[in-house]
Amino acid sequence: MSQQQHRQSGPEDHSPSRAPLAAAFASVAGWSFDLFDLFILLYVAGPVGKQIFPAHSQTLSLAAVFASFAVSILMRPAGAAFFGELADRKGRKTIMVTVLAGVGVSTAAMGLVPTYAAIGFLSPIIFLALRIIQGLFVGGVTATTHTLGTESVAPRWRGLMSGLIGGGGAGLGAAMASVVFIVVTSIYSDAAFEAHGWRVMFFSGLLGAVLSLFVLMKVEESPLWHEQQAAAKINPAVVDPQRTRFRDLATGGYRKILIINIAVAAGAGAQYYLTSGFLPTLLGSVIKMPASSRGEVLLVASLVVVVSATLAGELSERIGRRTTMLWIGGANLVLLPVITLVLAKVDPGDTGTVLLFSCLLAFFANAAYAPVMIFLNERYPTALRSRGTAVSWNTGFMLGGLLPTFVNLLSPGLDDVPGRLAVFLVASVLVFLVAVWVSPETRGDIDRKADLAVGLEDEVPKTRLTTPHSSSSEVADNEGTTA
């Protein structure tokens, strides 16, 4: 069977079945709910800083809160490696159930942590321990949500799905956090919210976990994963996921790919965390916008992210992943720092102008990483795709996620924050552009790697992994054809 014949034997692009749609919906919902859990801390950074991490200055208190956010992010690559390997061996859906439940429970538990005034230094220690646990599970979430959806839909829709899950899921998660923030702050007075209302934000994370698990009941396992498992049993040339190890990803032909992929994800992640991720703090602590208006602005900006990421993902299906990221990255080199500096000078009472620049910031920053998820998928074969995508994504976003902490630490006062943000944004976009520039175009490569999964012998030399039986020449061939 030729490669073209194989592709034609799959589902038609214009008539998707219910199974791919269910998998796509589950991936979007799962990633949305998990980022909702992760984002909650950004919306309650002020009260958490005062109650859990008290300091003699507000800047240091905020830095401590963002450090706890960074701790969670630091653990994500470890979770990605562990749960990613399990997802490659046991299936995407099976592992998704475990990690979604883990994120929800650990998030809700943060709302139970006693204050520093009540138990002293044990308060931040317990809070940090829960952030570590949450980070491990969130790392595992990407190993499932970031592969199940794209592997299940027809090739025509993979770019759009990348934007909808990777970027749209982030926007929906932030939007849900904004809705909860608006509801909770409307119930509690400012003083009551500072005292104990912030805990309700964390408790709501359990609801997201329950809803995610309900959605998963209708989902089928990835068809590409099933094909890989079946083919490995009948064709010795096909890589058996049960025999692969993390070293297959970190050594041999995939080492260079992994490093470049991490750089791409780091540049994209930094653009997110320094804009949308920092926006709640920028509006609340720097601009000092009222809580009610701030929640509405953040909600609209989050919905703009969904539109932006979906459009950019679809654009990558039409003109290519690399071209899309280069175009958007080039524009962001100028737009993101300029918009940030202008936004910081807007009168907090001018809600319309704040909304405009917040939406512009969210639109361009999130468009940059919309194609990243499918780009990472297409860089790895099915037998390594979950751990390869998850480790690349989480390590990159871990590096990008550390930057807001440094912005706070390097800012003597709140008035210095916008300038530091602009500098970090320029540096981050430059890293993104260089990493994308040295990368190949990947659009359609997931099909070539899927061919291996059904045992097409003419594709084996191009996608064969390093195994205990591979010679050094095979490893070199693999590096030359996949880098």
Secondary structure, 3 states (H helix, E strand, C coil): CCHHHHHHCCCCCCCCCHHHHHHHHHHHHHHHHHHHHHHHHHHCHHHHHHHCCCCCCHHHHHHHHHHHHHHHHHHHHHHHHHHHHHHHHHCHHHHHHHHHHHHHHHHHHHCCCCCHHHHCCHHHHHHHHHHHHHHHHHHHHHHHHHHHHHHHCCHHHHHHHHHHHHHHHHHHHHHHHHHHHHHHHHHCCHHHHHHHHHHHHHHCHHHHHHHHHHHHCCCCCCHHHHHHHHHHHHCCCCCCHHHCCCHHHHCHHHHHHHHHHHHHHHHHHHHHHCCCCCHHHHHHHHCCCCHHHHHHHHHHHHHHHHHHHHHHHHHHHHHCHHHHHHHHHHHHHHHHHHHHHHHHCCCCCCHHHHHHHHHHHHHHHHHHCCCHHHHHHCCCCHHHHHHHHHHHHHHHHHHHHCHHHHHHHCCCCHHHHHHHHHHHHHHHHHHHHHHHHCCCCCCCHHHHHHHHHCCCHHHHHHHCCCCCCCCHHHHHHHHHHHC
